[in-house]
Amino acid sequence: MDLVLCTHRWELSISVLTVGSNVGANF
């Protein structure tokens, strides 16, 4: 359970960083 939650948080963090990088590149 903890491992799944940790993995989900890691994927969410990567998604946020990716979106942030894309927004930063566009603006």
KOLTORFI-677985 format. One record per residue (C-alpha): x, y, z. Coordinates in pm, whole numbers, plus 50000, padded with zeros to 5 digits. Each point is the difference from the previous one (the first is absolute). Layout:
BEGIN
{px=X | py=Y | pz=Z}
...
REM end
This chain:
BEGIN
{px=50000 | py=50000 | pz=50000}
{px=50272 | py=50247 | pz=50099}
{px=50206 | py=49907 | pz=49695}
{px=49705 | py=50064 | pz=49770}
{px=49931 | py=50337 | pz=50160}
{px=50367 | py=50097 | pz=49979}
{px=50014 | py=49901 | pz=49633}
{px=49682 | py=50195 | pz=49927}
{px=50145 | py=50309 | pz=50168}
{px=50323 | py=49960 | pz=49802}
{px=49809 | py=49978 | pz=49671}
{px=49789 | py=50301 | pz=50099}
{px=50314 | py=50200 | pz=50081}
{px=50152 | py=49911 | pz=49662}
{px=49678 | py=50108 | pz=49827}
{px=50001 | py=50333 | pz=50185}
{px=50365 | py=50062 | pz=49912}
{px=49936 | py=49911 | pz=49635}
{px=49702 | py=50235 | pz=49978}
{px=50194 | py=50273 | pz=50177}
{px=50291 | py=49960 | pz=49756}
{px=49764 | py=50017 | pz=49701}
{px=49831 | py=50314 | pz=50134}
{px=50338 | py=50158 | pz=50073}
{px=50118 | py=49925 | pz=49646}
{px=49682 | py=50141 | pz=49845}
{px=50017 | py=50320 | pz=50201}
REM end
